[in-house]
Amino acid sequence: MDSAIISGIFGLVTTIIGTVIHQEYMSRKRLKEKLRRAEQDVLFLLEVERLHCAQNLKLRQASFKTRVRNEAFGHGFTWSGSFTPSRVRAAEIRRASALTTTIAAHLVVVARGGALAAAASARWLGTKTMAGLRRCMRYARGRIWQAKATT
């Protein structure tokens, strides 16, 4: 076969594979965003329930929380308990930790595995704030720039 045909087929295959991978990535990203919004909605509804029960307690000397939940169970609804406020906060912390690891890995890759970038990412792992990340990125950029200037 002609080399132009082979390279054309190769280009088509890589384009198709890239498109499929991109679609999968975007679909996961949208799904994660929907989960985050659903968790925030659940937190909101739990807060509404808490405030309503507090108001009932003040006006009627009883919150009726258990009674209302039992009525919901009687109508066929179930409560998994997976999205309590503390569990949602724990999930947010786990996501932030995963983001920390990802950003630290990207810092190392950006500096092509240099020891200075590894030091910057290790420094940022201790701060876990966006201000700390910006500080460490400036640190890594400055060290890389200094290394380029001296060579």
C-alpha positions in Angstrom: 0.0 0.0 0.0 1.0 3.5 -0.6 2.5 5.4 2.4 0.0 8.3 2.0 -2.9 5.8 2.4 -1.3 4.2 5.4 -0.7 7.5 7.1 -4.2 8.7 6.3 -5.7 5.6 7.8 -3.5 6.0 10.9 -4.6 9.6 11.2 -8.2 8.6 10.9 -7.9 5.9 13.6 -6.1 8.2 16.0 -8.7 10.9 15.5 -11.5 8.4 16.2 -9.8 7.1 19.3 -9.1 10.6 20.5 -12.7 11.6 20.0 -14.0 8.5 21.9 -11.6 9.1 24.8 -12.6 12.8 24.9 -16.3 12.0 25.0 -15.8 9.5 27.8 -13.8 12.1 29.8 -16.4 14.8 29.3 -19.2 12.4 30.2 -17.5 11.5 33.5 -16.8 15.1 34.2 -20.5 16.0 33.7 -21.6 13.1 35.9 -19.3 14.2 38.7 -20.7 17.7 38.4 -24.2 16.3 38.7 -23.3 14.3 41.7 -21.8 17.4 43.4 -25.0 19.4 42.7 -27.1 16.5 44.0 -25.1 16.4 47.2 -25.5 20.1 47.7 -29.3 19.8 47.1 -29.4 17.0 49.7 -27.6 19.2 52.2 -30.0 22.0 51.5 -33.0 19.8 52.0 -31.6 18.4 55.3 -31.1 22.0 56.5 -34.7 22.9 55.5 -35.8 19.8 57.5 -33.7 20.9 60.5 -35.1 24.5 60.4 -38.6 23.2 60.0 -38.3 20.8 63.0 -36.8 23.7 65.1 -39.8 25.9 64.2 -42.2 23.1 65.1 -40.4 22.5 68.3 -40.8 26.2 69.2 -44.4 26.4 68.2 -45.8 23.0 69.2 -43.3 21.6 71.7 -42.5 18.7 69.4 -40.5 18.5 66.2 -42.5 15.7 64.5 -39.3 14.7 62.6 -39.6 11.0 63.4 -43.3 11.0 62.7 -42.9 12.6 59.3 -40.0 10.3 58.3 -42.1 7.3 59.3 -45.0 8.6 57.1 -42.6 8.9 54.2 -41.4 5.3 54.8 -45.0 4.2 54.9 -45.5 5.8 51.4 -42.7 3.6 50.0 -39.8 6.1 50.2 -36.5 5.0 51.6 -33.6 6.8 53.2 -30.2 5.2 52.4 -28.3 7.5 54.9 -25.5 7.9 52.3 -25.9 11.6 52.1 -25.8 12.9 55.6 -24.1 16.2 56.1 -21.0 14.6 57.6 -20.7 12.1 54.7 -21.1 14.8 52.1 -18.3 16.8 53.8 -16.1 13.7 53.9 -16.7 13.2 50.1 -15.7 16.8 49.5 -12.5 16.3 51.5 -11.7 13.1 49.5 -12.2 15.0 46.2 -10.0 17.8 47.5 -7.3 15.3 48.4 -7.5 13.7 44.9 -7.2 17.2 43.4 -4.2 17.8 45.6 -2.5 14.7 44.3 -3.4 15.5 40.7 -2.1 19.0 40.9 1.1 17.9 42.6 1.7 15.4 39.9 1.1 18.0 37.2 3.7 20.3 38.9 6.3 17.6 38.6 5.4 16.9 35.0 5.5 20.6 34.1 9.0 20.9 35.3 10.0 17.6 33.6 10.6 15.7 36.8 12.9 18.3 38.3 13.8 18.2 42.0 12.7 21.8 42.4 9.2 21.1 41.1 9.0 18.0 43.3 9.9 20.2 46.3 7.2 22.8 45.3 4.6 20.1 45.0 5.6 18.6 48.3 5.4 22.1 49.9 1.9 22.5 48.5 0.7 19.2 49.7 1.1 20.5 53.2 -0.9 23.7 52.6 -3.9 22.3 50.6 -5.1 25.8 49.7 -5.3 27.6 46.4 -3.1 30.4 47.8 -0.6 27.8 48.7 -0.8 26.3 45.3 -0.2 29.7 43.6 2.8 30.3 46.0 4.3 27.0 45.2 3.8 27.4 41.4 5.5 30.8 41.6 8.3 29.1 43.5 8.7 26.3 40.9 8.5 28.8 38.0 11.1 31.0 39.5 13.5 28.1 40.1 13.0 26.8 36.6 13.5 30.3 35.1 16.7 30.7 37.2 17.9 27.3 36.0 17.3 28.3 32.3 19.0 31.7 32.8 22.2 30.1 34.2 22.5 27.5 31.4 
